[in-house]
Amino acid sequence: MIHPSAVIEPSAQIGNNVTVGPFSYIGPDVVIGDDCIIESNVVIKGPSFIGRGNHFFQFASIGEACQDKKYNNEPTELIVGDGNVFREGCTVHRGTIQDEGKTVIGSHNLFMNYTHVAHDCVIGNNVIYANNASTAGHVHVGDWVILGGMSGIHQFCHIGAHSFIGGGSIVLKDVPPFVMANGSPAVPAGINSEGLKRRGFTAESILQIRRAYKQIYRKGLTVTEAVAALTEASTADAEVRRLTQFIQNSSRGIIR
């Protein structure tokens, strides 16, 4: 159902069983997949490609031009997967040509009230942004990450899968997978063991992750020394290998 007061530009493509509420605007070059719900007073601009079953609450602004002063109206994109929820006042901006030219959001994520996803961010699946959480430009957020309310992530940071960022935290460097971070600036605060249990990680895998965390953060080693020790151990645990590879690939360095 499309409300009579909604404005949909002729070049927009609307899928089957889509609801568009009063006073919402769907701009040119926007593609909306099947079964999406767009409440009242939502703005979606393009080029944007929205998957199936997404729900946009009132006053969300999706696919707007970014706030980077270098942006000069280049035709960049927003790509959104399936089953995401964008609550009231959520803002998501398209990419820039200084990066890949697109902002990418996966599937089954929850963006609570007044959260912000800046240009060129890459967000995985099953991520939660609590109220007022914000990621600056070029940030990558892995699967199953939780960003606590009022938290902020510095541009170009990478947040590893299954990590947990405490409310009000300011993250200035990369956060490895499975790690809890808290504070301003954020520092490591153990592993996200409860989250891992809920997602079906075995007790043995959690134990190996905990041991790797201690090697990195509790033994007084440099990051290079800790990674070398973990690599030499030739552990069979895939999640520990994932952790060490993330650290080796970090360009900003990890929180300490």
PyRosetta script that sets phi, psi and omega in degrees:
from pyrosetta import init, pose_from_sequence

init()
pose = pose_from_sequence("MIHPSAVIEPSAQIGNNVTVGPFSYIGPDVVIGDDCIIESNVVIKGPSFIGRGNHFFQFASIGEACQDKKYNNEPTELIVGDGNVFREGCTVHRGTIQDEGKTVIGSHNLFMNYTHVAHDCVIGNNVIYANNASTAGHVHVGDWVILGGMSGIHQFCHIGAHSFIGGGSIVLKDVPPFVMANGSPAVPAGINSEGLKRRGFTAESILQIRRAYKQIYRKGLTVTEAVAALTEASTADAEVRRLTQFIQNSSRGIIR")
pose.set_psi(1, 131.1)
pose.set_omega(1, 177.9)
pose.set_phi(2, -115.6)
pose.set_psi(2, 121.2)
pose.set_omega(2, -177.9)
pose.set_phi(3, -67.4)
pose.set_psi(3, 142.7)
pose.set_omega(3, -178.3)
pose.set_phi(4, -58.3)
pose.set_psi(4, -27.5)
pose.set_omega(4, -179.0)
pose.set_phi(5, -83.6)
pose.set_psi(5, -9.3)
pose.set_omega(5, 177.8)
pose.set_phi(6, -70.2)
pose.set_psi(6, 148.1)
pose.set_omega(6, 178.3)
pose.set_phi(7, -115.0)
pose.set_psi(7, 119.9)
pose.set_omega(7, 179.2)
pose.set_phi(8, -123.7)
pose.set_psi(8, 118.2)
pose.set_omega(8, -178.0)
pose.set_phi(9, -67.4)
pose.set_psi(9, 150.0)
pose.set_omega(9, -174.9)
pose.set_phi(10, -58.2)
pose.set_psi(10, -32.3)
pose.set_omega(10, -177.3)
pose.set_phi(11, -84.3)
pose.set_psi(11, -4.9)
pose.set_omega(11, 175.8)
pose.set_phi(12, -71.0)
pose.set_psi(12, 147.3)
pose.set_omega(12, 178.5)
pose.set_phi(13, -117.7)
pose.set_psi(13, 121.6)
pose.set_omega(13, -176.4)
pose.set_phi(14, -112.6)
pose.set_psi(14, 127.5)
pose.set_omega(14, -178.4)
pose.set_phi(15, -75.6)
pose.set_psi(15, -169.7)
pose.set_omega(15, -179.0)
pose.set_phi(16, -80.7)
pose.set_psi(16, 147.9)
pose.set_omega(16, 174.2)
pose.set_phi(17, 58.4)
pose.set_psi(17, 38.3)
pose.set_omega(17, 177.7)
pose.set_phi(18, -97.5)
pose.set_psi(18, 135.9)
pose.set_omega(18, 175.7)
pose.set_phi(19, -106.0)
pose.set_psi(19, 130.0)
pose.set_omega(19, 176.0)
pose.set_phi(20, -124.8)
pose.set_psi(20, 118.7)
pose.set_omega(20, -173.6)
pose.set_phi(21, -82.9)
pose.set_psi(21, 179.5)
pose.set_omega(21, -177.1)
pose.set_phi(22, -58.5)
pose.set_psi(22, 137.7)
pose.set_omega(22, 171.0)
pose.set_phi(23, 64.1)
pose.set_psi(23, 17.9)
pose.set_omega(23, 173.8)
pose.set_phi(24, -84.2)
pose.set_psi(24, 156.1)
pose.set_omega(24, -177.4)
pose.set_phi(25, -128.4)
pose.set_psi(25, 126.9)
pose.set_omega(25, 174.8)
pose.set_phi(26, -115.2)
pose.set_psi(26, 114.6)
pose.set_omega(26, -171.5)
pose.set_phi(27, -84.2)
pose.set_psi(27, -179.5)
pose.set_omega(27, 177.8)
pose.set_phi(28, -61.9)
pose.set_psi(28, 150.2)
pose.set_omega(28, 174.7)
pose.set_phi(29, 61.3)
pose.set_psi(29, 31.1)
pose.set_omega(29, 173.4)
pose.set_phi(30, -105.6)
pose.set_psi(30, 132.4)
pose.set_omega(30, 175.6)
pose.set_phi(31, -115.5)
pose.set_psi(31, 121.0)
pose.set_omega(31, -179.5)
pose.set_phi(32, -111.2)
pose.set_psi(32, 122.7)
pose.set_omega(32, -180.0)
pose.set_phi(33, -73.8)
pose.set_psi(33, 175.1)
pose.set_omega(33, -178.1)
pose.set_phi(34, -62.3)
pose.set_psi(34, 152.1)
pose.set_omega(34, 168.1)
pose.set_phi(35, 66.1)
pose.set_psi(35, 19.5)
pose.set_omega(35, 176.0)
pose.set_phi(36, -80.8)
pose.set_psi(36, 150.2)
pose.set_omega(36, 175.2)
pose.set_phi(37, -118.7)
pose.set_psi(37, 120.9)
pose.set_omega(37, 178.8)
pose.set_phi(38, -117.4)
pose.set_psi(38, 109.8)
pose.set_omega(38, -175.9)
pose.set_phi(39, -73.3)
pose.set_psi(39, -169.7)
pose.set_omega(39, -178.9)
pose.set_phi(40, -71.4)
pose.set_psi(40, 151.9)
pose.set_omega(40, 171.8)
pose.set_phi(41, 58.7)
pose.set_psi(41, 36.1)
pose.set_omega(41, 175.0)
pose.set_phi(42, -99.9)
pose.set_psi(42, 141.3)
pose.set_omega(42, 175.8)
pose.set_phi(43, -118.4)
pose.set_psi(43, 124.2)
pose.set_omega(43, 175.0)
pose.set_phi(44, -126.2)
pose.set_psi(44, 118.3)
pose.set_omega(44, -179.8)
pose.set_phi(45, -114.8)
pose.set_psi(45, 166.3)
pose.set_omega(45, -175.1)
pose.set_phi(46, -131.7)
pose.set_psi(46, -178.9)
pose.set_omega(46, 8.3)
pose.set_phi(47, -68.6)
pose.set_psi(47, 123.2)
pose.set_omega(47, 177.7)
pose.set_phi(48, -138.7)
pose.set_psi(48, 140.0)
pose.set_omega(48, -179.0)
pose.set_phi(49, -123.1)
pose.set_psi(49, 108.7)
pose.set_omega(49, -172.4)
pose.set_phi(50, -108.1)
pose.set_psi(50, 129.2)
pose.set_omega(50, -178.9)
pose.set_phi(51, -76.4)
pose.set_psi(51, -157.7)
pose.set_omega(51, -175.0)
pose.set_phi(52, -87.7)
pose.set_psi(52, 149.6)
pose.set_omega(52, 166.3)
pose.set_phi(53, 66.0)
pose.set_psi(53, 25.2)
pose.set_omega(53, 176.3)
pose.set_phi(54, -85.5)
pose.set_psi(54, 150.6)
pose.set_omega(54, -177.7)
pose.set_phi(55, -126.4)
pose.set_psi(55, 118.9)
pose.set_omega(55, -178.4)
pose.set_phi(56, -111.5)
pose.set_psi(56, 118.0)
pose.set_omega(56, 180.0)
pose.set_phi(57, -86.8)
pose.set_psi(57, 169.7)
pose.set_omega(57, -172.3)
pose.set_phi(58, -56.6)
pose.set_psi(58, 141.2)
pose.set_omega(58, 175.9)
pose.set_phi(59, 70.7)
pose.set_psi(59, 10.5)
pose.set_omega(59, 170.4)
pose.set_phi(60, -69.2)
pose.set_psi(60, 141.5)
pose.set_omega(60, 177.3)
pose.set_phi(61, -121.5)
pose.set_psi(61, 110.0)
pose.set_omega(61, -168.6)
pose.set_phi(62, -120.6)
pose.set_psi(62, 129.5)
pose.set_omega(62, 175.7)
pose.set_phi(63, 79.1)
pose.set_psi(63, 19.1)
pose.set_omega(63, 178.0)
pose.set_phi(64, -74.0)
pose.set_psi(64, 158.6)
pose.set_omega(64, 173.8)
pose.set_phi(65, -59.8)
pose.set_psi(65, 147.5)
pose.set_omega(65, -173.8)
pose.set_phi(66, -77.1)
pose.set_psi(66, 172.1)
pose.set_omega(66, -178.6)
pose.set_phi(67, -97.8)
pose.set_psi(67, 5.4)
pose.set_omega(67, 176.5)
pose.set_phi(68, -68.6)
pose.set_psi(68, 125.4)
pose.set_omega(68, -176.3)
pose.set_phi(69, -67.6)
pose.set_psi(69, -15.6)
pose.set_omega(69, 176.9)
pose.set_phi(70, -78.7)
pose.set_psi(70, -15.6)
pose.set_omega(70, -177.7)
pose.set_phi(71, -66.6)
pose.set_psi(71, 132.5)
pose.set_omega(71, -175.5)
pose.set_phi(72, -130.5)
pose.set_psi(72, 44.9)
pose.set_omega(72, 176.4)
pose.set_phi(73, 65.2)
pose.set_psi(73, 26.5)
pose.set_omega(73, 173.6)
pose.set_phi(74, -65.8)
pose.set_psi(74, 151.7)
pose.set_omega(74, -176.5)
pose.set_phi(75, -80.2)
pose.set_psi(75, 75.9)
pose.set_omega(75, 179.1)
pose.set_phi(76, -92.3)
pose.set_psi(76, 174.5)
pose.set_omega(76, -168.5)
pose.set_phi(77, -127.4)
pose.set_psi(77, 161.5)
pose.set_omega(77, 164.6)
pose.set_phi(78, -124.4)
pose.set_psi(78, 132.1)
pose.set_omega(78, 177.7)
pose.set_phi(79, -123.7)
pose.set_psi(79, 125.0)
pose.set_omega(79, -177.3)
pose.set_phi(80, -125.1)
pose.set_psi(80, 135.8)
pose.set_omega(80, 179.5)
pose.set_phi(81, -79.0)
pose.set_psi(81, -141.5)
pose.set_omega(81, -172.6)
pose.set_phi(82, -112.7)
pose.set_psi(82, 150.8)
pose.set_omega(82, 168.0)
pose.set_phi(83, 67.8)
pose.set_psi(83, 25.3)
pose.set_omega(83, 177.6)
pose.set_phi(84, -87.3)
pose.set_psi(84, 155.5)
pose.set_omega(84, 175.8)
pose.set_phi(85, -122.5)
pose.set_psi(85, 124.1)
pose.set_omega(85, 178.4)
pose.set_phi(86, -115.1)
pose.set_psi(86, 108.1)
pose.set_omega(86, -174.9)
pose.set_phi(87, -82.4)
pose.set_psi(87, -173.9)
pose.set_omega(87, -170.0)
pose.set_phi(88, -58.1)
pose.set_psi(88, 132.8)
pose.set_omega(88, 173.8)
pose.set_phi(89, 73.8)
pose.set_psi(89, 10.6)
pose.set_omega(89, 179.5)
pose.set_phi(90, -70.3)
pose.set_psi(90, 140.4)
pose.set_omega(90, 179.1)
pose.set_phi(91, -124.6)
pose.set_psi(91, 134.1)
pose.set_omega(91, 178.8)
pose.set_phi(92, -135.8)
pose.set_psi(92, 126.4)
pose.set_omega(92, -176.3)
pose.set_phi(93, -109.1)
pose.set_psi(93, 152.5)
pose.set_omega(93, 176.4)
pose.set_phi(94, -71.7)
pose.set_psi(94, 172.9)
pose.set_omega(94, -175.8)
pose.set_phi(95, -80.8)
pose.set_psi(95, -170.8)
pose.set_omega(95, 176.9)
pose.set_phi(96, -133.5)
pose.set_psi(96, 161.5)
pose.set_omega(96, 178.1)
pose.set_phi(97, -76.6)
pose.set_psi(97, -8.2)
pose.set_omega(97, 174.3)
pose.set_phi(98, -71.9)
pose.set_psi(98, -13.1)
pose.set_omega(98, 178.0)
pose.set_phi(99, -124.7)
pose.set_psi(99, -134.9)
pose.set_omega(99, -178.7)
pose.set_phi(100, -86.9)
pose.set_psi(100, 0.0)
pose.set_omega(100, 178.6)
pose.set_phi(101, 79.8)
pose.set_psi(101, 14.7)
pose.set_omega(101, -178.7)
pose.set_phi(102, -155.0)
pose.set_psi(102, 147.0)
pose.set_omega(102, 167.4)
pose.set_phi(103, -100.1)
pose.set_psi(103, 135.3)
pose.set_omega(103, -173.9)
pose.set_phi(104, -126.6)
pose.set_psi(104, 127.9)
pose.set_omega(104, 176.3)
pose.set_phi(105, -123.2)
pose.set_psi(105, 131.5)
pose.set_omega(105, -178.5)
pose.set_phi(106, -76.2)
pose.set_psi(106, -137.2)
pose.set_omega(106, -173.5)
pose.set_phi(107, -125.3)
pose.set_psi(107, 153.0)
pose.set_omega(107, 172.6)
pose.set_phi(108, 62.4)
pose.set_psi(108, 38.5)
pose.set_omega(108, 176.1)
pose.set_phi(109, -99.7)
pose.set_psi(109, 155.4)
pose.set_omega(109, 176.4)
pose.set_phi(110, -121.5)
pose.set_psi(110, 119.2)
pose.set_omega(110, 176.6)
pose.set_phi(111, -111.2)
pose.set_psi(111, 105.6)
pose.set_omega(111, -175.4)
pose.set_phi(112, -75.2)
pose.set_psi(112, -174.7)
pose.set_omega(112, -173.3)
pose.set_phi(113, -54.2)
pose.set_psi(113, 132.7)
pose.set_omega(113, 170.3)
pose.set_phi(114, 61.1)
pose.set_psi(114, 27.9)
pose.set_omega(114, 172.7)
pose.set_phi(115, -81.5)
pose.set_psi(115, 161.4)
pose.set_omega(115, -176.0)
pose.set_phi(116, -138.0)
pose.set_psi(116, 130.0)
pose.set_omega(116, 172.7)
pose.set_phi(117, -116.2)
pose.set_psi(117, 111.0)
pose.set_omega(117, -174.4)
pose.set_phi(118, -81.8)
pose.set_psi(118, 178.9)
pose.set_omega(118, -177.1)
pose.set_phi(119, -58.6)
pose.set_psi(119, 142.2)
pose.set_omega(119, 172.9)
pose.set_phi(120, 68.0)
pose.set_psi(120, 11.5)
pose.set_omega(120, 174.9)
pose.set_phi(121, -71.4)
pose.set_psi(121, 151.2)
pose.set_omega(121, 173.8)
pose.set_phi(122, -125.2)
pose.set_psi(122, 112.2)
pose.set_omega(122, -175.5)
pose.set_phi(123, -110.8)
pose.set_psi(123, 133.6)
pose.set_omega(123, -178.0)
pose.set_phi(124, -78.2)
pose.set_psi(124, -140.9)
pose.set_omega(124, -177.3)
pose.set_phi(125, -115.3)
pose.set_psi(125, 151.2)
pose.set_omega(125, 175.4)
pose.set_phi(126, 59.5)
pose.set_psi(126, 35.0)
pose.set_omega(126, 179.2)
pose.set_phi(127, -92.3)
pose.set_psi(127, 146.6)
pose.set_omega(127, 174.8)
pose.set_phi(128, -121.3)
pose.set_psi(128, 123.9)
pose.set_omega(128, 168.0)
pose.set_phi(129, -102.6)
pose.set_psi(129, 110.8)
pose.set_omega(129, 175.4)
pose.set_phi(130, -74.2)
pose.set_psi(130, 169.7)
pose.set_omega(130, -171.6)
pose.set_phi(131, -47.8)
pose.set_psi(131, 130.2)
pose.set_omega(131, 174.5)
pose.set_phi(132, 69.6)
pose.set_psi(132, 8.1)
pose.set_omega(132, 172.9)
pose.set_phi(133, -68.3)
pose.set_psi(133, 143.2)
pose.set_omega(133, -175.8)
pose.set_phi(134, -139.9)
pose.set_psi(134, 140.7)
pose.set_omega(134, 171.3)
pose.set_phi(135, -118.1)
pose.set_psi(135, 128.6)
pose.set_omega(135, 178.5)
pose.set_phi(136, -74.2)
pose.set_psi(136, -177.6)
pose.set_omega(136, -174.8)
pose.set_phi(137, -62.8)
pose.set_psi(137, 146.4)
pose.set_omega(137, 172.5)
pose.set_phi(138, 69.0)
pose.set_psi(138, 16.4)
pose.set_omega(138, 179.3)
pose.set_phi(139, -80.7)
pose.set_psi(139, 140.5)
pose.set_omega(139, 173.7)
pose.set_phi(140, -112.0)
pose.set_psi(140, 129.6)
pose.set_omega(140, -179.5)
pose.set_phi(141, -121.6)
pose.set_psi(141, 122.2)
pose.set_omega(141, -177.0)
pose.set_phi(142, -76.6)
pose.set_psi(142, 175.8)
pose.set_omega(142, -179.6)
pose.set_phi(143, -62.9)
pose.set_psi(143, 145.9)
pose.set_omega(143, 172.3)
pose.set_phi(144, 64.0)
pose.set_psi(144, 19.9)
pose.set_omega(144, 175.7)
pose.set_phi(145, -76.9)
pose.set_psi(145, 144.5)
pose.set_omega(145, 171.8)
pose.set_phi(146, -118.8)
pose.set_psi(146, 124.5)
pose.set_omega(146, 174.9)
pose.set_phi(147, -104.5)
pose.set_psi(147, 115.9)
pose.set_omega(147, -178.7)
pose.set_phi(148, -66.2)
pose.set_psi(148, 162.0)
pose.set_omega(148, -178.5)
pose.set_phi(149, -56.7)
pose.set_psi(149, 140.2)
pose.set_omega(149, 178.1)
pose.set_phi(150, 67.3)
pose.set_psi(150, 10.5)
pose.set_omega(150, 178.5)
pose.set_phi(151, -79.3)
pose.set_psi(151, 153.6)
pose.set_omega(151, -179.7)
pose.set_phi(152, -135.2)
pose.set_psi(152, 135.7)
pose.set_omega(152, -178.3)
pose.set_phi(153, -113.1)
pose.set_psi(153, 124.0)
pose.set_omega(153, -178.7)
pose.set_phi(154, -65.2)
pose.set_psi(154, 151.1)
pose.set_omega(154, -179.5)
pose.set_phi(155, -56.3)
pose.set_psi(155, 145.4)
pose.set_omega(155, 178.3)
pose.set_phi(156, 71.0)
pose.set_psi(156, 0.7)
pose.set_omega(156, 177.3)
pose.set_phi(157, -72.4)
pose.set_psi(157, 151.6)
pose.set_omega(157, 173.1)
pose.set_phi(158, -115.8)
pose.set_psi(158, 131.8)
pose.set_omega(158, 179.6)
pose.set_phi(159, -111.5)
pose.set_psi(159, 115.8)
pose.set_omega(159, -174.0)
pose.set_phi(160, -70.7)
pose.set_psi(160, 157.2)
pose.set_omega(160, -178.0)
pose.set_phi(161, -56.9)
pose.set_psi(161, 144.2)
pose.set_omega(161, 174.7)
pose.set_phi(162, 66.6)
pose.set_psi(162, 13.2)
pose.set_omega(162, 176.1)
pose.set_phi(163, -84.0)
pose.set_psi(163, 165.3)
pose.set_omega(163, -176.1)
pose.set_phi(164, -134.7)
pose.set_psi(164, 122.6)
pose.set_omega(164, -179.3)
pose.set_phi(165, -106.6)
pose.set_psi(165, 119.4)
pose.set_omega(165, -176.2)
pose.set_phi(166, -66.4)
pose.set_psi(166, 155.2)
pose.set_omega(166, -179.8)
pose.set_phi(167, -57.8)
pose.set_psi(167, 137.8)
pose.set_omega(167, 178.1)
pose.set_phi(168, 76.0)
pose.set_psi(168, 5.5)
pose.set_omega(168, -177.4)
pose.set_phi(169, -78.1)
pose.set_psi(169, 149.9)
pose.set_omega(169, 174.3)
pose.set_phi(170, -117.7)
pose.set_psi(170, 114.9)
pose.set_omega(170, -175.4)
pose.set_phi(171, -100.4)
pose.set_psi(171, 120.5)
pose.set_omega(171, -176.9)
pose.set_phi(172, -109.8)
pose.set_psi(172, -12.6)
pose.set_omega(172, 177.9)
pose.set_phi(173, -134.8)
pose.set_psi(173, 176.0)
pose.set_omega(173, -178.3)
pose.set_phi(174, -67.0)
pose.set_psi(174, 145.2)
pose.set_omega(174, 176.2)
pose.set_phi(175, -110.4)
pose.set_psi(175, 118.1)
pose.set_omega(175, -177.4)
pose.set_phi(176, -65.1)
pose.set_psi(176, 159.6)
pose.set_omega(176, 175.7)
pose.set_phi(177, -55.2)
pose.set_psi(177, 147.1)
pose.set_omega(177, 172.8)
pose.set_phi(178, 75.0)
pose.set_psi(178, -2.1)
pose.set_omega(178, -172.3)
pose.set_phi(179, -94.1)
pose.set_psi(179, 140.2)
pose.set_omega(179, 169.1)
pose.set_phi(180, -91.9)
pose.set_psi(180, 136.5)
pose.set_omega(180, 179.6)
pose.set_phi(181, -128.8)
pose.set_psi(181, 145.0)
pose.set_omega(181, -177.1)
pose.set_phi(182, -153.7)
pose.set_psi(182, 146.3)
pose.set_omega(182, 173.4)
pose.set_phi(183, 110.8)
pose.set_psi(183, 177.8)
pose.set_omega(183, -178.5)
pose.set_phi(184, -137.3)
pose.set_psi(184, 99.0)
pose.set_omega(184, 0.6)
pose.set_phi(185, -73.8)
pose.set_psi(185, 156.2)
pose.set_omega(185, -175.8)
pose.set_phi(186, -67.6)
pose.set_psi(186, 140.0)
pose.set_omega(186, 176.3)
pose.set_phi(187, -127.1)
pose.set_psi(187, 158.9)
pose.set_omega(187, -179.0)
pose.set_phi(188, -67.7)
pose.set_psi(188, 144.4)
pose.set_omega(188, -177.7)
pose.set_phi(189, -137.2)
pose.set_psi(189, 39.5)
pose.set_omega(189, -179.9)
pose.set_phi(190, 97.9)
pose.set_psi(190, -173.4)
pose.set_omega(190, 178.6)
pose.set_phi(191, -102.8)
pose.set_psi(191, 158.3)
pose.set_omega(191, -177.5)
pose.set_phi(192, -83.1)
pose.set_psi(192, 64.1)
pose.set_omega(192, -172.1)
pose.set_phi(193, -64.2)
pose.set_psi(193, -39.3)
pose.set_omega(193, -179.9)
pose.set_phi(194, -64.2)
pose.set_psi(194, -42.9)
pose.set_omega(194, 177.4)
pose.set_phi(195, -62.2)
pose.set_psi(195, -39.7)
pose.set_omega(195, 179.8)
pose.set_phi(196, -65.9)
pose.set_psi(196, -39.9)
pose.set_omega(196, 177.5)
pose.set_phi(197, -61.1)
pose.set_psi(197, -43.8)
pose.set_omega(197, -178.4)
pose.set_phi(198, -64.1)
pose.set_psi(198, -26.0)
pose.set_omega(198, -177.3)
pose.set_phi(199, -97.9)
pose.set_psi(199, 11.5)
pose.set_omega(199, 171.1)
pose.set_phi(200, 88.3)
pose.set_psi(200, 13.7)
pose.set_omega(200, 175.2)
pose.set_phi(201, -67.0)
pose.set_psi(201, 140.2)
pose.set_omega(201, 179.8)
pose.set_phi(202, -72.9)
pose.set_psi(202, 158.7)
pose.set_omega(202, 177.6)
pose.set_phi(203, -60.4)
pose.set_psi(203, -37.9)
pose.set_omega(203, 179.8)
pose.set_phi(204, -65.6)
pose.set_psi(204, -41.7)
pose.set_omega(204, 179.7)
pose.set_phi(205, -65.4)
pose.set_psi(205, -41.8)
pose.set_omega(205, 177.8)
pose.set_phi(206, -63.0)
pose.set_psi(206, -39.5)
pose.set_omega(206, 177.4)
pose.set_phi(207, -62.0)
pose.set_psi(207, -42.9)
pose.set_omega(207, 179.5)
pose.set_phi(208, -65.2)
pose.set_psi(208, -39.0)
pose.set_omega(208, 177.0)
pose.set_phi(209, -64.2)
pose.set_psi(209, -42.3)
pose.set_omega(209, 179.2)
pose.set_phi(210, -61.8)
pose.set_psi(210, -42.2)
pose.set_omega(210, 178.5)
pose.set_phi(211, -64.6)
pose.set_psi(211, -40.0)
pose.set_omega(211, 178.2)
pose.set_phi(212, -64.7)
pose.set_psi(212, -41.2)
pose.set_omega(212, 176.8)
pose.set_phi(213, -57.2)
pose.set_psi(213, -45.0)
pose.set_omega(213, 179.3)
pose.set_phi(214, -62.7)
pose.set_psi(214, -38.3)
pose.set_omega(214, 178.6)
pose.set_phi(215, -62.2)
pose.set_psi(215, -39.0)
pose.set_omega(215, -177.1)
pose.set_phi(216, -77.6)
pose.set_psi(216, -39.1)
pose.set_omega(216, -167.5)
pose.set_phi(217, -114.6)
pose.set_psi(217, -15.7)
pose.set_omega(217, -171.6)
pose.set_phi(218, -116.9)
pose.set_psi(218, -6.1)
pose.set_omega(218, -174.4)
pose.set_phi(219, -98.6)
pose.set_psi(219, 1.0)
pose.set_omega(219, -179.3)
pose.set_phi(220, 74.6)
pose.set_psi(220, 17.9)
pose.set_omega(220, -179.6)
pose.set_phi(221, -89.8)
pose.set_psi(221, 155.1)
pose.set_omega(221, 168.0)
pose.set_phi(222, -70.3)
pose.set_psi(222, 165.6)
pose.set_omega(222, 178.5)
pose.set_phi(223, -60.5)
pose.set_psi(223, -43.3)
pose.set_omega(223, -180.0)
pose.set_phi(224, -61.1)
pose.set_psi(224, -43.8)
pose.set_omega(224, 179.1)
pose.set_phi(225, -64.4)
pose.set_psi(225, -41.0)
pose.set_omega(225, -179.3)
pose.set_phi(226, -65.2)
pose.set_psi(226, -44.6)
pose.set_omega(226, 179.4)
pose.set_phi(227, -64.6)
pose.set_psi(227, -40.0)
pose.set_omega(227, 178.3)
pose.set_phi(228, -62.1)
pose.set_psi(228, -41.8)
pose.set_omega(228, 179.4)
pose.set_phi(229, -64.4)
pose.set_psi(229, -41.1)
pose.set_omega(229, 179.1)
pose.set_phi(230, -67.8)
pose.set_psi(230, -36.8)
pose.set_omega(230, 179.3)
pose.set_phi(231, -68.7)
pose.set_psi(231, -41.3)
pose.set_omega(231, 179.5)
pose.set_phi(232, -64.9)
pose.set_psi(232, -29.9)
pose.set_omega(232, -179.8)
pose.set_phi(233, -67.0)
pose.set_psi(233, -18.8)
pose.set_omega(233, 178.1)
pose.set_phi(234, 51.6)
pose.set_psi(234, 44.0)
pose.set_omega(234, -179.3)
pose.set_phi(235, -60.1)
pose.set_psi(235, 144.3)
pose.set_omega(235, 179.0)
pose.set_phi(236, -83.8)
pose.set_psi(236, -7.6)
pose.set_omega(236, -175.7)
pose.set_phi(237, -75.5)
pose.set_psi(237, 121.0)
pose.set_omega(237, -176.2)
pose.set_phi(238, -65.5)
pose.set_psi(238, -33.2)
pose.set_omega(238, -177.5)
pose.set_phi(239, -70.3)
pose.set_psi(239, -33.9)
pose.set_omega(239, 175.9)
pose.set_phi(240, -67.8)
pose.set_psi(240, -39.8)
pose.set_omega(240, 175.5)
pose.set_phi(241, -61.7)
pose.set_psi(241, -39.6)
pose.set_omega(241, 177.6)
pose.set_phi(242, -61.7)
pose.set_psi(242, -40.6)
pose.set_omega(242, 179.2)
pose.set_phi(243, -64.2)
pose.set_psi(243, -48.3)
pose.set_omega(243, -177.9)
pose.set_phi(244, -67.2)
pose.set_psi(244, -37.3)
pose.set_omega(244, 178.3)
pose.set_phi(245, -64.5)
pose.set_psi(245, -38.7)
pose.set_omega(245, 176.7)
pose.set_phi(246, -59.3)
pose.set_psi(246, -45.9)
pose.set_omega(246, -178.7)
pose.set_phi(247, -65.2)
pose.set_psi(247, -41.3)
pose.set_omega(247, 179.5)
pose.set_phi(248, -64.0)
pose.set_psi(248, -30.9)
pose.set_omega(248, -178.0)
pose.set_phi(249, -90.2)
pose.set_psi(249, -2.4)
pose.set_omega(249, -176.8)
pose.set_phi(250, -69.8)
pose.set_psi(250, 127.8)
pose.set_omega(250, 177.8)
pose.set_phi(251, -94.4)
pose.set_psi(251, -26.9)
pose.set_omega(251, -180.0)
pose.set_phi(252, -89.9)
pose.set_psi(252, -13.5)
pose.set_omega(252, -171.0)
pose.set_phi(253, 86.1)
pose.set_psi(253, 158.9)
pose.set_omega(253, -176.2)
pose.set_phi(254, -99.1)
pose.set_psi(254, 159.2)
pose.set_omega(254, 176.2)
pose.set_phi(255, -62.2)
pose.set_psi(255, 146.5)
pose.set_omega(255, -179.5)
pose.set_phi(256, -135.1)
pose.dump_pdb("model.pdb")
